[in-house]
Amino acid sequence: MLTIHHLNNSRSQRILWFLEELKAESNGTFDYQIKHYQRDAKTMLAPDSLKQIHPLGKSPVITDGDLTIAETGAIVEYLVDTYADKHWRPQRGTQARNDYNYWLHASEGTYMPYMVMKLVFSKITQPPVPFIVRPVTKAVNAQVSKEFLDPNIERGLQHLEQTLDGQDWLLGNELTAADIMMSFPVEGAAVRFGLEKSYPNIHAYMQRFQNRETYKTALEKGGPYQLGL
Ligand SMILES: N[C@@H](CCC(=O)N[C@@H](CS)C(=O)NCC(=O)O)C(=O)O
C-alpha cells in the first residue's frame, strides 16, 4: 500500500489532501497509509529517521511498492500518472496544459523560495542572534525585504489574484493538481501577509479548498497544522 511519510506542520499536508481526494473518488479502490514524523521542537528540523527513506530527509516523501518518490511536484505527477482520473490534468497539447504545468512548477520554483527567504531573513533579527548585532541584521532584513522579497512576493500574488478573477480554480472551473500544488504557498501567504483585504480572489480561493471535506479529513489525519512553514 502507498505510504506517505508525513512530517507534522509541513508541505506534506497538501499531499495528504490530494490522497484524500483520490481516495474519495476511487469508490474504494484506492487507499494509503500515513507514517508520522515529528519536527524537533527547537530546530524545527525533521528527525533523522526520514533520511532512511530518502537521502535529503525532507517531507513529503512517499513509498509505493519498490518506489520511493520525494519532492512534492514529483509526487503529485506520480499520483496523477498512476491513480488519478483525467480531470486532474488538462490534455496534452492544449494551452490549459501549459498553464497547468506553469502553476505546478511555479509553486515550488517561484512562490515558495521568496517566502522561505522571507522567513529566514526574519529569523536573523531575533534571538539567538546576539542583541548587539541585531540592529545590523534588522537593517539587512529590511533592505532585502524592501528591494527584493516584498516586490517579488507582491507581483506573484497579483498575478495569482488576476488569474483567479472570475474563476474558482487556477485552470477555470475544474479543480486540478495545480491547485493542490499552489495551496501551500497560498496558505503561507495568508499567514504571513493576510489576503482578505488586498487579495480577495486568493482569499476566496483558499476558503474554497479549505472547505472541501477531503481537505478537512486530511487536516484531521495530518495533525496540528499552523500553515506556511
Ligand atoms: N521543494 C521540496 C521542499 C521539501 C521541504 O523543504 N520540506 C520541509 C517541510 S515543509 C522539510 O522537510 N523540513 C524539515 C527539514 O528540513 O529538516 C518539496 O516540495 O518537497
The ligand as an SDF file (V2000), in Angstrom:
LIG
                    3D

 20 19  0  0  0  0  0  0  0  0999 V2000
   10.7660   21.5060   -2.5100 N   0  0  0  0  0  0  0  0  0  0  0  0
   10.6370   20.4510   -1.5420 C   0  0  0  0  0  0  0  0  0  0  0  0
   10.8230   21.0260   -0.1520 C   0  0  0  0  0  0  0  0  0  0  0  0
   10.8280   19.9800    0.9250 C   0  0  0  0  0  0  0  0  0  0  0  0
   10.9930   20.6090    2.3020 C   0  0  0  0  0  0  0  0  0  0  0  0
   11.8180   21.5090    2.4880 O   0  0  0  0  0  0  0  0  0  0  0  0
   10.2090   20.1120    3.2620 N   0  0  0  0  0  0  0  0  0  0  0  0
   10.2740   20.6530    4.5940 C   0  0  0  0  0  0  0  0  0  0  0  0
    8.8770   20.6360    5.2040 C   0  0  0  0  0  0  0  0  0  0  0  0
    7.8410   21.9040    4.6240 S   0  0  0  0  0  0  0  0  0  0  0  0
   11.1070   19.7540    5.4940 C   0  0  0  0  0  0  0  0  0  0  0  0
   11.1310   18.5640    5.3210 O   0  0  0  0  0  0  0  0  0  0  0  0
   11.7460   20.3750    6.5020 N   0  0  0  0  0  0  0  0  0  0  0  0
   12.4410   19.6890    7.5370 C   0  0  0  0  0  0  0  0  0  0  0  0
   13.9270   19.7110    7.4040 C   0  0  0  0  0  0  0  0  0  0  0  0
   14.4440   20.4110    6.5180 O   0  0  0  0  0  0  0  0  0  0  0  0
   14.5840   19.0370    8.2000 O   0  0  0  0  0  0  0  0  0  0  0  0
    9.2740   19.7880   -1.7190 C   0  0  0  0  0  0  0  0  0  0  0  0
    8.3380   20.4790   -2.1630 O   0  0  0  0  0  0  0  0  0  0  0  0
    9.1230   18.5880   -1.4630 O   0  0  0  0  0  0  0  0  0  0  0  0
  1  2  1  0
  2  3  1  0
  2 18  1  0
  3  4  1  0
  4  5  1  0
  5  6  2  0
  5  7  1  0
  7  8  1  0
  8  9  1  0
  8 11  1  0
  9 10  1  0
 11 12  2  0
 11 13  1  0
 13 14  1  0
 14 15  1  0
 15 16  2  0
 15 17  1  0
 18 19  2  0
 18 20  1  0
M  END
$$$$
